[in-house]
Amino acid sequence: MAFVTLRIDRTALKQPHFWLRVAQVIFGIIAFAPIAEGAGYSRFDYAIFCGVTTMLFSLFLAGSRLLGYGKVVQGVPSLVYDVLYFVFWLGCAASLSDMLRWFWNGADTSRLQCAAAFSWLTWFLFVAAVVLDVMELRAGGASGTTPDAPPVATKPEASKSAAMDKALPMVAAV
């Protein structure tokens, strides 16, 4: 029997991206769970799609960072995912919020209210993720940059006064 040992990158626990992904998993589950029994309606199905795929992808991204593969999934891939789900969750939260006005006559909408509230909260998490991704890309700490390359040796430039000292004897000799 062979055992696989996994090394956990403890520095991931100090990164805001990791905890943002964990929060996205939790909020994504809470956003679709209350209305899952209403599957069959297009808006509920869309909320379930957003919640389940967010749970899976964010869990994968958080796990990648935790296992030390964070360099692979940060930068442009992370930004593309976050922008895409930023749009998905905006549509989900707006459609569930719009459904709330259908039941203004005293119907119990606590599950729908919960789903709409957590959809908006999940959307805010993706807003924060997009901001962090852009900051990371602007700082140059994202994939697509060259890994730690060895320093390149350069010749030190001679000072201007040293160059003038060499040129003066030639002028005097003429």
C-alpha positions as a Markdown table, in Angstrom:
| # | Residue | x | y | z |
|---|---|---|---|---|
| 1 | Met | 0.0 | 0.0 | 0.0 |
| 2 | Ala | 1.4 | 3.3 | -1.0 |
| 3 | Phe | 0.6 | 6.5 | 0.8 |
| 4 | Val | 0.7 | 9.9 | -0.7 |
| 5 | Thr | 1.9 | 12.7 | 1.5 |
| 6 | Leu | 0.7 | 16.2 | 0.7 |
| 7 | Arg | 2.7 | 19.2 | 1.6 |
| 8 | Ile | 0.6 | 22.1 | 2.8 |
| 9 | Asp | 1.9 | 25.5 | 1.9 |
| 10 | Arg | 1.3 | 27.4 | 5.2 |
| 11 | Thr | 1.9 | 30.7 | 3.5 |
| 12 | Ala | -1.4 | 30.3 | 1.7 |
| 13 | Leu | -3.2 | 30.7 | 5.0 |
| 14 | Lys | -1.8 | 34.2 | 5.2 |
| 15 | Gln | -3.0 | 35.2 | 1.7 |
| 16 | Pro | -6.3 | 37.1 | 1.3 |
| 17 | His | -7.0 | 35.2 | -2.0 |
| 18 | Phe | -7.1 | 31.9 | -0.1 |
| 19 | Trp | -9.6 | 33.1 | 2.5 |
| 20 | Leu | -11.6 | 34.8 | -0.2 |
| 21 | Arg | -12.0 | 31.5 | -2.0 |
| 22 | Val | -13.0 | 29.8 | 1.2 |
| 23 | Ala | -15.7 | 32.4 | 1.8 |
| 24 | Gln | -16.8 | 32.1 | -1.9 |
| 25 | Val | -17.3 | 28.3 | -1.3 |
| 26 | Ile | -19.3 | 28.9 | 1.9 |
| 27 | Phe | -21.4 | 31.8 | 0.6 |
| 28 | Gly | -22.0 | 30.0 | -2.7 |
| 29 | Ile | -23.4 | 27.0 | -0.9 |
| 30 | Ile | -25.6 | 29.1 | 1.3 |
| 31 | Ala | -26.9 | 31.1 | -1.7 |
| 32 | Phe | -28.3 | 28.1 | -3.5 |
| 33 | Ala | -29.2 | 25.7 | -0.7 |
| 34 | Pro | -32.4 | 27.4 | 0.5 |
| 35 | Ile | -34.0 | 27.4 | -2.9 |
| 36 | Ala | -32.6 | 24.0 | -4.2 |
| 37 | Glu | -36.0 | 22.4 | -3.7 |
| 38 | Gly | -37.5 | 24.9 | -6.2 |
| 39 | Ala | -35.4 | 23.4 | -9.0 |
| 40 | Gly | -37.2 | 23.5 | -12.3 |
| 41 | Tyr | -37.7 | 27.3 | -12.4 |
| 42 | Ser | -35.1 | 28.9 | -14.6 |
| 43 | Arg | -34.1 | 31.5 | -12.0 |
| 44 | Phe | -33.6 | 28.9 | -9.3 |
| 45 | Asp | -31.7 | 26.7 | -11.7 |
| 46 | Tyr | -29.4 | 29.5 | -12.6 |
| 47 | Ala | -28.8 | 30.2 | -8.9 |
| 48 | Ile | -28.0 | 26.5 | -8.4 |
| 49 | Phe | -25.7 | 26.6 | -11.3 |
| 50 | Cys | -23.8 | 29.6 | -10.0 |
| 51 | Gly | -23.6 | 28.2 | -6.5 |
| 52 | Val | -22.4 | 24.7 | -7.5 |
| 53 | Thr | -19.9 | 25.8 | -10.0 |
| 54 | Thr | -18.6 | 28.5 | -7.6 |
| 55 | Met | -18.3 | 25.9 | -4.9 |
| 56 | Leu | -16.3 | 23.6 | -7.2 |
| 57 | Phe | -14.0 | 26.1 | -8.9 |
| 58 | Ser | -13.3 | 28.1 | -5.7 |
| 59 | Leu | -12.6 | 24.9 | -3.8 |
| 60 | Phe | -10.1 | 23.9 | -6.5 |
| 61 | Leu | -8.5 | 27.4 | -6.5 |
| 62 | Ala | -8.2 | 27.4 | -2.7 |
| 63 | Gly | -6.9 | 23.9 | -2.7 |
| 64 | Ser | -4.3 | 24.7 | -5.3 |
| 65 | Arg | -3.0 | 27.6 | -3.2 |
| 66 | Leu | -3.0 | 25.4 | -0.1 |
| 67 | Leu | -1.0 | 22.6 | -1.8 |
| 68 | Gly | 1.6 | 25.0 | -3.2 |
| 69 | Tyr | 0.3 | 25.4 | -6.8 |
| 70 | Gly | -0.8 | 29.0 | -6.3 |
| 71 | Lys | 1.5 | 30.3 | -9.0 |
| 72 | Val | -0.4 | 28.2 | -11.6 |
| 73 | Val | -3.8 | 29.6 | -10.8 |
| 74 | Gln | -3.1 | 33.2 | -9.9 |
| 75 | Gly | -2.8 | 36.2 | -12.2 |
| 76 | Val | -4.7 | 36.0 | -15.5 |
| 77 | Pro | -6.5 | 32.7 | -15.0 |
| 78 | Ser | -7.8 | 33.9 | -11.6 |
| 79 | Leu | -8.8 | 37.3 | -13.1 |
| 80 | Val | -10.7 | 35.6 | -15.9 |
| 81 | Tyr | -12.6 | 33.3 | -13.4 |
| 82 | Asp | -13.4 | 36.2 | -11.1 |
| 83 | Val | -14.6 | 38.6 | -13.8 |
| 84 | Leu | -16.8 | 35.8 | -15.3 |
| 85 | Tyr | -18.3 | 34.9 | -12.0 |
| 86 | Phe | -18.6 | 38.6 | -11.1 |
| 87 | Val | -21.0 | 38.8 | -14.0 |
| 88 | Phe | -22.8 | 35.5 | -13.2 |
| 89 | Trp | -23.4 | 36.4 | -9.6 |
| 90 | Leu | -24.6 | 39.9 | -10.5 |
| 91 | Gly | -27.2 | 38.3 | -12.8 |
| 92 | Cys | -28.1 | 35.7 | -10.2 |
| 93 | Ala | -28.5 | 38.3 | -7.4 |
| 94 | Ala | -30.5 | 40.6 | -9.6 |
| 95 | Ser | -32.9 | 37.9 | -10.8 |
| 96 | Leu | -33.5 | 36.6 | -7.3 |
| 97 | Ser | -34.1 | 40.1 | -6.0 |
| 98 | Asp | -36.5 | 40.7 | -8.8 |
| 99 | Met | -38.4 | 37.6 | -7.8 |
| 100 | Leu | -38.9 | 39.0 | -4.3 |
| 101 | Arg | -41.3 | 41.7 | -5.6 |
| 102 | Trp | -43.6 | 39.0 | -7.0 |
| 103 | Phe | -44.6 | 37.9 | -3.4 |
| 104 | Trp | -45.5 | 41.2 | -1.8 |
| 105 | Asn | -48.9 | 40.0 | -0.6 |
| 106 | Gly | -47.6 | 38.3 | 2.6 |
| 107 | Ala | -46.3 | 35.0 | 1.2 |
| 108 | Asp | -43.4 | 33.5 | 3.1 |
| 109 | Thr | -40.3 | 34.4 | 1.1 |
| 110 | Ser | -37.6 | 33.8 | 3.8 |
| 111 | Arg | -35.8 | 31.2 | 1.7 |
| 112 | Leu | -35.8 | 33.4 | -1.3 |
| 113 | Gln | -34.7 | 36.4 | 0.8 |
| 114 | Cys | -31.8 | 34.3 | 2.2 |
| 115 | Ala | -30.8 | 33.2 | -1.3 |
| 116 | Ala | -30.9 | 36.8 | -2.7 |
| 117 | Ala | -29.0 | 38.2 | 0.3 |
| 118 | Phe | -26.2 | 35.6 | 0.0 |
| 119 | Ser | -26.1 | 36.0 | -3.8 |
| 120 | Trp | -25.4 | 39.7 | -3.3 |
| 121 | Leu | -22.8 | 38.9 | -0.6 |
| 122 | Thr | -21.1 | 36.3 | -3.0 |
| 123 | Trp | -21.1 | 39.0 | -5.7 |
| 124 | Phe | -19.3 | 41.4 | -3.3 |
| 125 | Leu | -16.7 | 38.6 | -2.7 |
| 126 | Phe | -16.1 | 38.4 | -6.4 |
| 127 | Val | -15.8 | 42.2 | -6.6 |
| 128 | Ala | -13.1 | 42.0 | -3.9 |
| 129 | Ala | -11.4 | 39.1 | -5.8 |
| 130 | Val | -11.3 | 41.1 | -9.0 |
| 131 | Val | -9.7 | 44.1 | -7.2 |
| 132 | Leu | -7.1 | 41.8 | -5.6 |
| 133 | Asp | -6.4 | 40.2 | -9.0 |
| 134 | Val | -5.9 | 43.5 | -10.6 |
| 135 | Met | -3.6 | 44.7 | -7.8 |
| 136 | Glu | -1.6 | 41.5 | -8.1 |
| 137 | Leu | -1.2 | 41.8 | -11.8 |
| 138 | Arg | -0.1 | 45.5 | -11.5 |
| 139 | Ala | 2.4 | 44.5 | -8.9 |
| 140 | Gly | 3.9 | 42.0 | -11.2 |
| 141 | Gly | 3.5 | 39.1 | -8.8 |
| 142 | Ala | 1.3 | 37.0 | -11.2 |
| 143 | Ser | 1.8 | 34.2 | -13.6 |
| 144 | Gly | 3.1 | 35.3 | -16.9 |
| 145 | Thr | 6.1 | 36.9 | -15.3 |
| 146 | Thr | 9.4 | 35.1 | -15.4 |
| 147 | Pro | 10.1 | 33.0 | -12.4 |
| 148 | Asp | 13.1 | 33.8 | -10.2 |
| 149 | Ala | 15.8 | 34.1 | -12.8 |
| 150 | Pro | 19.4 | 34.3 | -11.9 |
| 151 | Pro | 20.8 | 37.8 | -11.9 |
| 152 | Val | 22.4 | 38.9 | -15.1 |
| 153 | Ala | 25.9 | 40.4 | -14.7 |
| 154 | Thr | 26.4 | 43.8 | -16.2 |
| 155 | Lys | 29.5 | 45.8 | -16.7 |
| 156 | Pro | 29.6 | 48.9 | -14.5 |
| 157 | Glu | 29.6 | 52.1 | -16.5 |
| 158 | Ala | 32.6 | 54.2 | -16.2 |
| 159 | Ser | 32.1 | 57.6 | -14.6 |
| 160 | Lys | 32.1 | 60.7 | -16.8 |
| 161 | Ser | 35.1 | 62.0 | -15.0 |
| 162 | Ala | 37.1 | 58.9 | -15.7 |
| 163 | Ala | 36.2 | 59.1 | -19.4 |
| 164 | Met | 37.3 | 62.8 | -19.5 |
| 165 | Asp | 40.6 | 61.9 | -17.8 |
| 166 | Lys | 41.3 | 59.5 | -20.7 |
| 167 | Ala | 40.3 | 62.0 | -23.3 |
| 168 | Leu | 42.3 | 65.0 | -22.0 |
| 169 | Pro | 45.8 | 63.6 | -22.6 |
| 170 | Met | 44.8 | 62.9 | -26.2 |
| 171 | Val | 43.7 | 66.5 | -26.6 |
| 172 | Ala | 46.9 | 67.8 | -25.0 |
| 173 | Ala | 49.1 | 65.7 | -27.2 |
| 174 | Val | 47.6 | 67.1 | -30.4 |
